[in-house]
Structures are given as C-alpha cells and as structure tokens.
Amino acid sequence: MSRLLIVDGHAYAYRAFHAIRELRGPAGRPTNAIYGFVKMLEKMRSALAPTHLIVVWDGGLDARRLAELPDYKAQRPPMPDALRPQLDEMAGYLAAAGLASYCGEGIEADDYIACLARAAAAAGWPVVIASADKDFMQLVSGRIGLLNPNDKSGAIWTREQVVAKTGIEPEQVADWLALMGDAVDNIPGVPGVGPKTAAELLRQFGTVPELLNRLAAVNSGKIRSSLSASGSLLRRNLELVRLRDVPCEFSPDRLAVRPADREKLRGLFQCWGFNKMMAGLDSPLAERQAELI
C-alpha cells in the first residue's frame, strides 16, 4: 500500500544537532547534524517503509501571523552558526538519496505540511507526519497519523494518543492551544487557564466561539472573568494556531521515493567522513539500512 511520510525538516535538523555535540569531517567542517539527520531519516524509512516521502523546511515566518502578533516566535534564539551550513548539505543528501524536499519563501513548514497532508488524505492516502510539534495533533484523523520522536515506543499517534495527551479531540486542539497559549511560539494564553482547565472547558463547550457565547455557564467566577477579558486575544490566537492553507499540490509522482544515486552518496559520505555509511552502499538495501541505523 502507498504511504506518504512528511518530515518536519528543521525540527529533525535541530534534534540531530543537539543529540550529537561534536563531529567533524576530514576538512574540519561540522557534520554532527548531517550525521544525525541521515540516521534518523533512515531509521524512519526502515520502520515505516514509505513509498512516498518529502522533507519540508521552514521558509520564514508567515506575514499574516506577524501582522496579528509582531512578537510571534520572537523569543527564539538565532540558528547556531555551526548548524546553518549543514542544512544545505542535508538538502544535497536528500537529492542524492532520491527523496523530495520543499522550502517556500515566507511559508512556514507547519502550514505546507498541513496542506499536503490534507490533500493526500482527501485523495485516500495514508499519511504520517514526523514531528514533535504539538500543532500537528489538530490534523490527526483516520488517514493522518503522527510519528512523535519523543515517544520512544515508535507508535503512530492516532486519535487515541491525542485524547490521552490532551484530554480533547484532535479537531479541538487549535481551540485548546488558543486558550492556554503556546510559549514555544510566544503566544500568550488566557491568564489562569492551563492545559487541564482548557481541556475541561472544551469538553463542556466544544469550541472557543461557543465558550465565548456561553460565558455565564462557566462555573468558576475567576475563570469566567478572565475569559470575558480575553475575547479578542482568543479570537486572535485561533488565527495564529490554526494551520493555514498555502499553495501546495499533492503530486504522487513528485513525492515518490526514487532509486538513490549511489555514486553521489559515496562522494558525500567520503566528504563528510561517514566511512561506515559509505561501506554500507555496497550492501543490499535491507542490510544497508540496518547498517545506517
């Protein structure tokens, strides 16, 4: 059966960079993030055997979100100098490995991933999104699952895991994030409303708009007062946390996993000093993947 794997590129690049603290190639350039990224990607391919795959990279912050909240993601530190040049090398690896990648100017990876996942699911395809970003829980459905690298079980998250994690349904995740805010994206929530309170409110009222329409039914006077003063914040937050439609096209031919160019890979591995991976190129696919993992 065909299966599409969509990988959150920057998330895995950062994860690899911090997991392997010091590794350099023969020329002395950092290769720690490249090495970890390749290992993680091959491990996912070995476990999931996707017929189609794409790595999506951030192309900058969404202008509409910045207009609504100028401090959106403003607290994030700049990319480490040692990581930045390794991203281009990762893109070179993907091309040599026969794997698709995408980066659109001014398009956040989350939005493109959401657009592509929805389009593929609508076409009847099973989709797995590889990312630890909680925003993607709002996409989970019968056809879209999540591979969360923080979950050591390796299970594909479905509705069951989302409900266990949040206490609400996947389609309520955007409302849940709007209520409690998201410190990772520098989005302030309603004062006094954390994850548990937000889930309790949504189990009772269903959505943020319905909650705002029925504030008188909120039991806690303190929470009711806080919500009453936060109506405009909540409406703005919903626009910030909802994954948006962006220009994208679900093209199976473009996303199909293609035969790797072994000579190009050999040259890259030699340049980076990945001798074990280079030796693995001459092994059958199953053995080579085991060697990489």
GIUR-V193878 format. One line per field, one symbol per residue. phi: phi as a letter, one per 40 degrees, with the letter a starting at -180 (. if undefined). A space follows every 50 residues. Layout:
BEGIN
phi: ???
END
This chain:
BEGIN
phi: .cabbbbcdccccccccccbcaabcdcgccbcccdccccccccccccbfc cbaabbbcbhccccccccadcdfccccccddccdcccccccccdcccgbc aaabdgbcddccdccccccccccgccbbbcacccdccccdacbbbbbccc cccgcccbddcccccbgbcdcbccccccccgaccbgbcccdgbbdccccc ccccbgbcdccccbdccccccccccccccbdcccccdccccccccbcabc bdcccccbdccccccdccccccgccccccccccddcccccccc
END
